[in-house]
Amino acid sequence: MSRTYSRAAWRAVILVIVVILGHTCVFAQARSAVTRERVAEWLRYQEGQVHSARFVFEVTHSVTPPGSVSLIREACRNRGQENDYVHYLVTDEFVARNNGVVQWWRKGVAERSDRYPYSDAKSAFDANAPVLTTAFDGQVVRALGKTGTGLAGSINTVDGADWNRDNRVGPYSLIYEWYGTPYSKVVADAADFKMSPVVRDGKSYTEVTLLANKTDWLTAVLLLDENRRIVERQVYGKLDKEPAARLWEKVIISDYQSIKDAGGETIWFPRQAVYHRFCGALANGTPVEYSAETLRIREIALNIDIPDSKFVLTFPPGTRIYDGMTGLGFLDRAEELNALLDESVDKLPAAAPAKVPVAVTSEDEHITPASAVPKPRPAVAVASVSHYLCWVILAVVVVVLAITALVVHHRRTLRARQRPTSQTP
């Protein structure tokens, strides 16, 4: 009777432990569920860490290998546009013309880039002699460059310059914004949003797929590592003549390093990105790459003081300028244009608010300084925490059961030895 009762009691204890373990795992996973709101929260925190920056980076292109020409032609043929393949070939001339070093500033939405001829990291560039300067002060986009006949410039509105309709190659477009919109807002407002955990090379990631809005024809796929950092972005799109959406671009973002900003805060930022671009696919569906562009950051300065004048470009005398803002066409007298531009800017609406916030806003609308923003949670994927927690609990339960079984077995053995043996007459 006692043995039967003991076995029933053990079964009940084991059943209770299993139920508790199951509920604990479910509760842990429910608490750690990665949602759209949490992804937007992670991205918003990163965006709020930086309000101004100066970068120096290099941009280099790879020449199309001879063996890839036939593949590019086949991919274009599969799209029904075989003759277009010549436009996808990257030549030595293209590389020499487009490789360069860029000095880049950002403050709120204001942005400026000075581009110089390419030189390796050991060679200094003449900071006073850029070949092309583009500046956006929040209202007007100005550009000034050197041509074979002298200086040429242009002015335009945001829409006229397609400023936010071009995902420019630059530091902020790596992890802070897409087509001029913060990633956190893109994620929060996406018309179509999907998310799933994935494993690559034994590492856990969160894959986020989103359509920017209902009329957009671009779909982005973001890959976030266990530290909630964007390490890859894929872009899919479809042109009018193409039968279906295809992979256009895959950006591999790597070499994250800790950077001390002007106030001493630590901010993580990637040092390199490789833009792989595709022109179509082979018959078996394999994407065909036609271009690889590498962005390598040399210098980073975050949350520094930058005067507003840095983002205002004045045209030197003698510059031939295309006026896309007032509709005057080409102008040869820079002095008149500068005066007209100052007058026109006064009539423009106020500049749009910063896409990347200066700081985080609290519930009572008071601004919290960036230095006072709480530190991020431990850099471990939340889904992985619940996974490890379940295994830890399971291991503890197994150890407890094993120890209990040994104790019970030991007691039964002692009782058996102490029990008197029967003697036959």
Secondary structure, DSSP 8 states (H G I E B T S, - for coil): -HHHHHHHHHHHHHHHHHHHHHHHHHHHHHHT---HHHHHHHHHHHHHT-SEEEEEEEEEE----GGGHHHHHHHHHHTT-GGGGGGG---HHHHHHH-EEEEEEEETTEEEEEEEE---TTS---TT--SEEEEE-SSEEEEEEEETTEEEEEEEETTTTTTTSS--SSSHHHHTEETTEEHHHHHHH-SEEEEEEEEETTEEEEEEEEESSTT--EEEEEEE-TTS-EEEEEEEE--TTSSS-EEEEEEEEEEEEEEE-TTS-EEEEEEEEEEEEEEEE-TTS-EEEEEEEEEEEEEEEES----GGGG-----TT-EEEE-SSS-EEES-HHHHHHHHHHHHHHS------SS-SSEE-TTS-EE-GGGS-----SS-HHHHHHHHHHHHHHHHHHHHHHHHHHHHHHHHHHHHHS------
